[in-house]
């Protein structure tokens, strides 16, 4: 097989790997932990769970700008 075919095959495998990991992580994040905590991934591996305040609303926290 010529070298450009190997390069194309490597790019395809890399793209498929990134897509598969993204799907796996998004599925895991949406199903694994309760939604009352914020899970942050650590650079050394593992994660940090931060409990959300029950009095603080979830979602966007900025007030809408008044229309002038």
C-alpha positions as CSV (number, residue, x, y, z in Angstrom):
1,X,0.0,0.0,0.0
2,X,1.4,3.5,-0.9
3,X,2.2,5.9,1.9
4,X,-0.7,8.2,1.1
5,X,-3.2,5.4,1.6
6,X,-1.7,4.8,5.0
7,X,-2.0,8.5,5.8
8,X,-5.6,8.5,4.8
9,X,-6.3,5.4,6.8
10,X,-4.7,6.9,9.8
11,X,-6.8,10.1,9.5
12,X,-10.0,8.1,9.2
13,X,-9.1,6.0,12.3
14,X,-8.3,9.2,14.2
15,X,-11.5,10.8,13.3
16,X,-13.6,7.7,14.2
17,X,-11.8,7.4,17.5
18,X,-12.5,11.0,18.4
19,X,-16.2,10.6,17.4
20,X,-16.5,7.3,19.5
21,X,-14.9,8.9,22.6
22,X,-17.1,12.0,22.3
23,X,-20.3,9.8,22.0
24,X,-19.2,7.6,24.9
25,X,-18.3,10.6,27.2
26,X,-21.5,12.5,26.4
27,X,-23.6,9.4,27.1
28,X,-21.7,8.7,30.3
29,X,-22.1,12.3,31.5
30,X,-25.8,12.3,30.8
31,X,-26.5,9.0,32.6
32,X,-23.9,8.4,35.3
33,X,-24.2,11.0,37.9
34,X,-27.0,12.9,39.5
35,X,-27.8,16.3,38.0
36,X,-27.4,18.2,41.3
37,X,-23.6,18.0,41.0
38,X,-21.1,19.5,38.6
39,X,-18.5,17.0,37.5
40,X,-15.2,18.4,36.4
41,X,-12.5,16.2,34.8
42,X,-9.1,16.5,36.2
43,X,-6.0,16.6,34.0
44,X,-4.3,13.8,36.0
45,X,-7.3,11.6,35.6
46,X,-10.4,11.2,37.7
47,X,-13.0,13.9,38.4
48,X,-14.1,16.4,41.0
49,X,-17.8,16.6,42.0
50,X,-19.1,19.9,43.2
51,X,-22.6,19.9,44.7
52,X,-24.9,22.6,43.4
53,X,-26.7,24.9,45.8
54,X,-30.4,24.0,46.1
55,X,-31.3,27.7,46.1
56,X,-29.3,28.6,43.0
57,X,-31.3,28.0,39.8
58,X,-29.8,25.7,37.1
59,X,-29.1,26.9,33.6
60,X,-28.1,30.3,32.3
61,X,-27.5,32.7,35.1
62,X,-27.3,36.0,33.3
63,X,-30.3,38.3,33.4
64,X,-31.7,39.2,30.0
65,X,-30.7,42.6,28.8
66,X,-33.5,45.1,28.6
67,X,-34.5,46.1,25.1
68,X,-34.0,49.8,24.5
